[in-house]
Amino acid sequence: MAQAPYDLVVIGSGPGGYIAAIRAAQLGMRVACVEKDASLGGTCLNIGCIPSKALLESSEHYFAVTHRLPAHGIVAGDVRLDLAKLLARKDAVVKTITRGVAGLFKKHAVTWVRGAARIAAADRVEVRGSEPQTLETPRILIATGSAPIELPMAPFDGTQIISSTEALALATIPKRLLVIGGGAIGLEMGSVWSRLGAEVLIVEMLDRIVPGMDRQMGKLLQRSLERQGLRFRLGTTLKAAAKTPQGVTVTLASGDTESQETCTVLLVAVGRRPYTDSLGLAELGVRVDARGRIVVDERFATSAPSIYAIGDVIAGPMLAHKAEEEGVAAVEHMAGLPGHVNYAAIPNVVYTNPEFASVGLSEEDCKDRGLAIRVGAFPFAANGRARGMGETDGQVKVIADAATDRVLGIHIVGPHASDVIAEAALAMEFDASAEDIGRAVHAHPTLAEALKEAALAVDGRPLNI
């Protein structure tokens, strides 16, 4: 049966979708959000950002008790790990937040339609669920997110060869975890299980971890993780994976040399693909690029009339906060407002310990663009707050235009980098110079002082080194 018309139907309730739905409702639209899963929030809230950060936090507490507290004069007794309770806490965090999204939908009168969506026409969305229905609307916003990439030589089985989804809920700590992929997901999941007692080997096909982020800062992060016990094999690819009763035997290739490794669990974390399965895009004439991403214009409109797309299904970094901003901008365009996303000021964070946060251009980016730059850096080893915390690994790097002093990029490897990067993103949003950051008064003692010092170092005048 046909449902009464909506002004907008959003497909997908992840950060991009649910934020877009709420913003559209604030602008006076009658909104429905179609979600196939049993809870709202999409990958990020259910099997991505939120549960992984909950696990990272719990595992860091355990690691601190077993490895770091003695340096503070705190001697713990018989320390035990209750993995079931640790996982239950993670699930409770997820449930609380996803219920919060449902509460927001109720507050803003957004209708949650449960089921799988197919776009039947530019003005109709068919929903296949317990009660099939058709939603009529003049506008459709695709916000269906992404799914893990599966390798043909190592198909997921959910137990021995797993994706990040299963890595969030392993019932036992694997004796040996082999991770394919040295990006954020691989490093974060590797860190969790390493802290809890697994032997972790991370294999990356490129000659560096965290590809796309600043190379020199990535090396700092790698050295710190190696000191914590993680091992790395770079410039290495997976050739084959064979399951055995004891685990998985993998064949790795580095140049012309092949070798074998055995592991209890093989985690494949080589990236994600746009999730547009069964939406009916080809029949509608929605254009996609060679990587399966939906092509949109500056208003997030697709090649099909009245159909829009945001988030992981379009080009750009697959980040929840990027999707959120695109969702807001897209519906503001629909309402005739000047929606905008500043892609040059979107921060990226790897939630290891130390964290790696970045915004703007890396040194390699600047070199590729032929930009003349000046670089300032300041180590956390010289920061009073970091010293007091006992977390001195890493540094802050500020990259500025050599002629104008305008900040082009800021990169942080260190404690709470995910928080400090907010100031860096704000500085870039308002086209700040390194001098602007260096002149701003920062509270003492704080980790953010390292950013001030790095900005001063651009002009060769840091005060504490």
ZATORKE-676438 format. One record per residue (C-alpha): chain; residue number from 1; x, y negated, z negated. Coordinates in steps of 0.2 Angstrom, whole numbers. Example, Ala and Ser with C-alpha at 12.3 -4.5 7.8 and 13.67 -1.06 7.14 Angstrom:
<nodes>
NODE  cadena  num      x      y      z
NODE       A    1     62     22    -39
NODE       A    2     68      5    -36
</nodes>
This chain:
<nodes>
NODE  cadena  num      x      y      z
NODE       A    1      0      0      0
NODE       A    2      6    -18      3
NODE       A    3     10    -29    -12
NODE       A    4      5    -47    -13
NODE       A    5     18    -58     -4
NODE       A    6     34    -63    -13
NODE       A    7     44    -79     -9
NODE       A    8     60    -68    -10
NODE       A    9     64    -50    -12
NODE       A   10     81    -46    -18
NODE       A   11     88    -28    -15
NODE       A   12    100    -23    -29
NODE       A   13    100    -29    -47
NODE       A   14    119    -30    -50
NODE       A   15    127    -47    -56
NODE       A   16    124    -54    -38
NODE       A   17    106    -48    -37
NODE       A   18     99    -51    -54
NODE       A   19    108    -69    -55
NODE       A   20    101    -73    -38
NODE       A   21     83    -67    -43
NODE       A   22     84    -78    -59
NODE       A   23     90    -93    -50
NODE       A   24     77    -91    -37
NODE       A   25     63    -90    -50
NODE       A   26     70   -106    -58
NODE       A   27     68   -114    -41
NODE       A   28     50   -110    -41
NODE       A   29     50    -94    -30
NODE       A   30     40    -79    -34
NODE       A   31     53    -65    -34
NODE       A   32     54    -46    -34
NODE       A   33     70    -36    -37
NODE       A   34     71    -19    -30
NODE       A   35     82     -7    -40
NODE       A   36     84     12    -37
NODE       A   37     92     16    -53
NODE       A   38     84     19    -70
NODE       A   39     91      3    -77
NODE       A   40     95    -14    -71
NODE       A   41    113    -21    -69
NODE       A   42    120    -11    -54
NODE       A   43    137     -4    -54
NODE       A   44    145    -18    -64
NODE       A   45    134    -16    -80
NODE       A   46    131      3    -79
NODE       A   47    146     11    -72
NODE       A   48    159     -3    -69
NODE       A   49    165    -19    -77
NODE       A   50    155    -17    -94
NODE       A   51    158      1    -98
NODE       A   52    176      0    -93
NODE       A   53    180    -15   -103
NODE       A   54    171     -7   -118
NODE       A   55    183      8   -116
NODE       A   56    198     -3   -114
NODE       A   57    194    -12   -130
NODE       A   58    191      5   -140
NODE       A   59    207     13   -133
NODE       A   60    217     -3   -137
NODE       A   61    212     -2   -155
NODE       A   62    217     16   -156
NODE       A   63    234     12   -148
NODE       A   64    236     -3   -159
NODE       A   65    233      8   -175
NODE       A   66    245     22   -169
NODE       A   67    259     11   -161
NODE       A   68    258     -7   -166
NODE       A   69    251    -10   -183
NODE       A   70    268     -3   -192
NODE       A   71    276    -19   -185
NODE       A   72    264    -29   -195
NODE       A   73    267    -20   -211
NODE       A   74    251    -10   -210
NODE       A   75    253      9   -212
NODE       A   76    238     19   -208
NODE       A   77    235     37   -215
NODE       A   78    228     51   -205
NODE       A   79    222     43   -189
NODE       A   80    209     53   -179
NODE       A   81    201     50   -163
NODE       A   82    182     54   -161
NODE       A   83    180     53   -142
NODE       A   84    162     57   -143
NODE       A   85    159     42   -154
NODE       A   86    170     31   -143
NODE       A   87    160     36   -128
NODE       A   88    143     33   -137
NODE       A   89    149     16   -142
NODE       A   90    152     12   -124
NODE       A   91    135     18   -119
NODE       A   92    127      8   -132
NODE       A   93    136     -8   -126
NODE       A   94    129     -4   -108
NODE       A   95    111     -1   -114
NODE       A   96    111    -17   -124
NODE       A   97    117    -27   -109
NODE       A   98    106    -19    -96
NODE       A   99     91    -21   -108
NODE       A  100     96    -39   -109
NODE       A  101     94    -41    -90
NODE       A  102     76    -33    -91
NODE       A  103     72    -46   -104
NODE       A  104     79    -60    -93
NODE       A  105     68    -54    -79
NODE       A  106     53    -54    -90
NODE       A  107     57    -72    -96
NODE       A  108     58    -78    -78
NODE       A  109     44    -68    -72
NODE       A  110     55    -58    -60
NODE       A  111     46    -42    -55
NODE       A  112     57    -26    -56
NODE       A  113     51    -14    -42
NODE       A  114     59      3    -46
NODE       A  115     64     13    -30
NODE       A  116     75     14    -15
NODE       A  117     73      0     -2
NODE       A  118     72      0     16
NODE       A  119     70    -16     26
NODE       A  120     56    -11     38
NODE       A  121     55    -29     46
NODE       A  122     61    -46     43
NODE       A  123     46    -49     32
NODE       A  124     43    -32     24
NODE       A  125     53    -21     12
NODE       A  126     47     -3     10
NODE       A  127     51      5     -7
NODE       A  128     52     23     -9
NODE       A  129     49     28    -27
NODE       A  130     36     36    -39
NODE       A  131     24     24    -31
NODE       A  132     29     20    -13
NODE       A  133     24      2     -8
NODE       A  134     28    -11      4
NODE       A  135     33    -29     -1
NODE       A  136     29    -43     10
NODE       A  137     41    -58     10
NODE       A  138     48    -72     21
NODE       A  139     65    -69     14
NODE       A  140     76    -54     10
NODE       A  141     92    -54      0
NODE       A  142    104    -39      1
NODE       A  143    114    -37    -15
NODE       A  144    117    -18    -15
NODE       A  145    135    -19    -20
NODE       A  146    148     -5    -16
NODE       A  147    153     13    -19
NODE       A  148    169     22    -22
NODE       A  149    179     27     -6
NODE       A  150    181     46     -5
NODE       A  151    196     53      3
NODE       A  152    193     68     15
NODE       A  153    207     78      8
NODE       A  154    201     75    -10
NODE       A  155    182     75    -10
NODE       A  156    174     71    -27
NODE       A  157    167     85    -37
NODE       A  158    164     75    -53
NODE       A  159    175     86    -64
NODE       A  160    192     89    -57
NODE       A  161    192     77    -43
NODE       A  162    183     61    -49
NODE       A  163    179     43    -45
NODE       A  164    179     29    -57
NODE       A  165    161     33    -62
NODE       A  166    166     50    -70
NODE       A  167    182     42    -77
NODE       A  168    171     32    -89
NODE       A  169    164     48    -97
NODE       A  170    177     62    -98
NODE       A  171    171     74   -111
NODE       A  172    189     78   -116
NODE       A  173    206     69   -114
NODE       A  174    215     76    -99
NODE       A  175    232     83   -103
NODE       A  176    238     75    -87
NODE       A  177    229     62    -76
NODE       A  178    235     58    -59
NODE       A  179    228     42    -52
NODE       A  180    228     38    -33
NODE       A  181    228     19    -31
NODE       A  182    238      6    -40
NODE       A  183    224     -7    -40
NODE       A  184    214    -14    -54
NODE       A  185    203      1    -56
NODE       A  186    217     14    -56
NODE       A  187    227      4    -68
NODE       A  188    213      1    -80
NODE       A  189    207     19    -81
NODE       A  190    225     25    -82
NODE       A  191    228     13    -96
NODE       A  192    212     19   -106
NODE       A  193    217     38   -105
NODE       A  194    235     35   -107
NODE       A  195    232     25   -124
NODE       A  196    221     40   -129
NODE       A  197    235     53   -126
NODE       A  198    235     58   -108
NODE       A  199    250     59    -98
NODE       A  200    247     47    -83
NODE       A  201    255     46    -66
NODE       A  202    249     32    -54
NODE       A  203    252     35    -35
NODE       A  204    251     20    -24
NODE       A  205    254     20     -5
NODE       A  206    261      3     -4
NODE       A  207    278     -3    -12
NODE       A  208    269    -12    -26
NODE       A  209    255    -11    -38
NODE       A  210    240    -23    -38
NODE       A  211    242    -27    -19
NODE       A  212    236    -44    -14
NODE       A  213    241    -52    -31
NODE       A  214    258    -61    -34
NODE       A  215    272    -48    -31
NODE       A  216    284    -54    -44
NODE       A  217    270    -55    -57
NODE       A  218    265    -37    -52
NODE       A  219    282    -31    -56
NODE       A  220    281    -39    -73
NODE       A  221    265    -29    -77
NODE       A  222    272    -13    -70
NODE       A  223    287    -14    -81
NODE       A  224    276    -17    -96
NODE       A  225    265     -3    -92
NODE       A  226    280      9    -90
NODE       A  227    286      4   -107
NODE       A  228    269     10   -113
NODE       A  229    271     27   -105
NODE       A  230    263     26    -88
NODE       A  231    273     32    -73
NODE       A  232    272     26    -56
NODE       A  233    276     33    -38
NODE       A  234    276     19    -25
NODE       A  235    276     20     -7
NODE       A  236    268     37     -8
NODE       A  237    252     44     -1
NODE       A  238    241     59     -5
NODE       A  239    242     73      9
NODE       A  240    232     87      1
NODE       A  241    223     92    -15
NODE       A  242    219    110    -20
NODE       A  243    209    114    -35
NODE       A  244    214    128    -47
NODE       A  245    207    135    -63
NODE       A  246    219    124    -73
NODE       A  247    217    108    -63
NODE       A  248    222    101    -47
NODE       A  249    238    103    -37
NODE       A  250    242     88    -25
NODE       A  251    254     86    -11
NODE       A  252    262     69    -10
NODE       A  253    272     61      4
NODE       A  254    285     48      2
NODE       A  255    292     44     19
NODE       A  256    297     61     27
NODE       A  257    298     69     10
NODE       A  258    284     80      2
NODE       A  259    282     85    -16
NODE       A  260    269     93    -27
NODE       A  261    262     88    -43
NODE       A  262    249     96    -54
NODE       A  263    237     87    -65
NODE       A  264    222     91    -76
NODE       A  265    211     78    -67
NODE       A  266    214     69    -51
NODE       A  267    206     51    -51
NODE       A  268    204     44    -34
NODE       A  269    203     25    -35
NODE       A  270    208     18    -18
NODE       A  271    195      5    -16
NODE       A  272    176      3    -13
NODE       A  273    165      2      2
NODE       A  274    150     -9      5
NODE       A  275    134      1      0
NODE       A  276    121     -1     13
NODE       A  277    115     16     16
NODE       A  278     97     19     22
NODE       A  279     93      0     22
NODE       A  280     90      1     41
NODE       A  281    102    -13     46
NODE       A  282    106     -6     63
NODE       A  283     87     -6     68
NODE       A  284     85    -24     62
NODE       A  285    100    -30     72
NODE       A  286    110    -35     57
NODE       A  287    128    -36     62
NODE       A  288    142    -28     52
NODE       A  289    161    -29     55
NODE       A  290    174    -15     57
NODE       A  291    174    -11     39
NODE       A  292    155    -10     37
NODE       A  293    153    -27     29
NODE       A  294    138    -37     33
NODE       A  295    143    -53     43
NODE       A  296    135    -69     36
NODE       A  297    136    -88     40
NODE       A  298    140   -102     27
NODE       A  299    122   -100     21
NODE       A  300    124    -81     18
NODE       A  301    112    -78     32
NODE       A  302    114    -62     43
NODE       A  303    112    -61     61
NODE       A  304     94    -55     58
NODE       A  305     81    -69     54
NODE       A  306     76    -71     36
NODE       A  307     89    -58     30
NODE       A  308    103    -64     19
NODE       A  309    117    -54     10
NODE       A  310    130    -58     -4
NODE       A  311    143    -49    -15
NODE       A  312    152    -33    -11
NODE       A  313    142    -30      5
NODE       A  314    150    -45     13
NODE       A  315    168    -51     16
NODE       A  316    179    -56      2
NODE       A  317    185    -49    -15
NODE       A  318    174    -37    -23
NODE       A  319    171    -46    -39
NODE       A  320    156    -48    -50
NODE       A  321    158    -66    -53
NODE       A  322    160    -69    -34
NODE       A  323    144    -60    -31
NODE       A  324    135    -71    -45
NODE       A  325    141    -87    -37
NODE       A  326    136    -82    -20
NODE       A  327    119    -77    -26
NODE       A  328    116    -94    -33
NODE       A  329    122   -103    -18
NODE       A  330    112    -92     -6
NODE       A  331     95    -95    -15
NODE       A  332     99   -114    -17
NODE       A  333    102   -114      2
NODE       A  334     85   -106      4
NODE       A  335     77   -120     -7
NODE       A  336     85   -133      4
NODE       A  337     99   -137     -9
NODE       A  338    118   -138     -5
NODE       A  339    123   -121    -12
NODE       A  340    142   -119    -12
NODE       A  341    156   -107    -17
NODE       A  342    174   -112    -18
NODE       A  343    183    -96    -13
NODE       A  344    200   -105    -17
NODE       A  345    196   -105    -35
NODE       A  346    189    -88    -39
NODE       A  347    199    -79    -53
NODE       A  348    204    -61    -52
NODE       A  349    208    -51    -67
NODE       A  350    216    -34    -71
NODE       A  351    211    -29    -89
NODE       A  352    227    -19    -94
NODE       A  353    238    -24   -108
NODE       A  354    245    -36   -105
NODE       A  355    231    -43    -94
NODE       A  356    235    -50    -76
NODE       A  357    224    -64    -71
NODE       A  358    226    -75    -55
NODE       A  359    218    -89    -46
NODE       A  360    223    -97    -30
NODE       A  361    238    -93    -18
NODE       A  362    253    -81    -23
NODE       A  363    270    -86    -18
NODE       A  364    269    -73     -3
NODE       A  365    253    -82      2
NODE       A  366    262    -99      2
NODE       A  367    276    -92     12
NODE       A  368    265    -84     25
NODE       A  369    256   -101     27
NODE       A  370    273   -111     29
NODE       A  371    269   -121     13
NODE       A  372    283   -130      4
NODE       A  373    280   -127    -14
NODE       A  374    288   -129    -32
NODE       A  375    286   -116    -45
NODE       A  376    286   -117    -64
NODE       A  377    286   -102    -76
NODE       A  378    285   -100    -94
NODE       A  379    287    -84   -104
NODE       A  380    276    -79   -118
NODE       A  381    291    -74   -128
NODE       A  382    293    -92   -131
NODE       A  383    275    -95   -136
NODE       A  384    272    -97   -154
NODE       A  385    255    -89   -154
NODE       A  386    261    -74   -144
NODE       A  387    275    -72   -156
NODE       A  388    263    -71   -171
NODE       A  389    252    -59   -162
NODE       A  390    267    -48   -157
NODE       A  391    262    -48   -139
NODE       A  392    276    -57   -130
NODE       A  393    276    -47   -113
NODE       A  394    273    -58    -97
NODE       A  395    273    -76    -92
NODE       A  396    263    -90    -84
NODE       A  397    267    -95    -66
NODE       A  398    261   -112    -59
NODE       A  399    263   -115    -40
NODE       A  400    261   -132    -34
NODE       A  401    263   -141    -17
NODE       A  402    280   -149    -16
NODE       A  403    274   -165     -9
NODE       A  404    258   -168    -18
NODE       A  405    260   -158    -34
NODE       A  406    242   -151    -31
NODE       A  407    241   -134    -39
NODE       A  408    240   -120    -26
NODE       A  409    240   -105    -38
NODE       A  410    241   -100    -56
NODE       A  411    246    -82    -61
NODE       A  412    246    -75    -79
NODE       A  413    253    -59    -85
NODE       A  414    251    -59   -104
NODE       A  415    239    -58   -119
NODE       A  416    221    -64   -116
NODE       A  417    226    -69    -98
NODE       A  418    207    -67    -93
NODE       A  419    203    -81   -105
NODE       A  420    217    -93   -101
NODE       A  421    214    -91    -83
NODE       A  422    197   -101    -85
NODE       A  423    207   -117    -88
NODE       A  424    217   -113    -72
NODE       A  425    202   -110    -62
NODE       A  426    194   -127    -68
NODE       A  427    210   -136    -64
NODE       A  428    210   -129    -46
NODE       A  429    191   -133    -44
NODE       A  430    195   -151    -47
NODE       A  431    211   -151    -37
NODE       A  432    222   -155    -52
NODE       A  433    240   -157    -50
NODE       A  434    253   -148    -61
NODE       A  435    256   -165    -69
NODE       A  436    238   -166    -74
NODE       A  437    239   -149    -83
NODE       A  438    256   -154    -91
NODE       A  439    249   -170    -98
NODE       A  440    233   -162   -105
NODE       A  441    234   -160   -124
NODE       A  442    233   -142   -129
NODE       A  443    230   -136   -146
NODE       A  444    244   -128   -156
NODE       A  445    248   -114   -158
NODE       A  446    238   -106   -143
NODE       A  447    242    -95   -129
NODE       A  448    236   -109   -117
NODE       A  449    251   -119   -122
NODE       A  450    261   -107   -110
NODE       A  451    250   -114    -96
NODE       A  452    255   -132   -101
NODE       A  453    273   -127   -102
NODE       A  454    273   -118    -85
NODE       A  455    265   -134    -77
NODE       A  456    279   -145    -85
NODE       A  457    291   -132    -78
NODE       A  458    286   -136    -60
NODE       A  459    295   -153    -63
NODE       A  460    309   -145    -72
NODE       A  461    304   -151    -89
NODE       A  462    297   -138   -100
NODE       A  463    298   -142   -119
NODE       A  464    301   -125   -127
NODE       A  465    313   -116   -117
</nodes>
